[in-house]
Amino acid sequence: MPIPLILLILLFIPFRPVCWLWEVCLICFGVEWLISAYQLYLRRIAAGMPFALGTSILVVCGILTMLSALVFFSRKIKNRYPLHV
């Protein structure tokens, strides 16, 4: 919980490396979703329970989290966060 809160506070600093940090963190958060999906899949298979719905939801969350890093390539964001301050 403290990492996203710190990242939200950093968004008020108009400096391009803040965007790069956000992009890396969003990709890492997406990978974390995918790892959780894989662990859920393994646990459900081992228990003989259905796994498709829960695993697919986690996979989609992971993919969308990683794709949300693309928002930082938009022109508005690049204008708001210049490379130098």
PEZIQUI-V563320 format. One line per field, one symbol per residue. ss: DSSP state (h for helix, s for strand, l for the rest). burial: # if it has 16 or more other C-alpha atoms within 10 Angstrom, else .. Layout:
ss=???
burial=???
This chain:
ss=lhhhhhhhhhlllllhhhhhhhhhhhhhhhhhhhhhhhhhhhhhhhhllllhhhhhhhhhhhhhhhhhhhhhhlhhhhhhlllll
burial=.............###.##..##.###.###.##.###.##..#......#...#..##.###.##..#..#.....#..#....
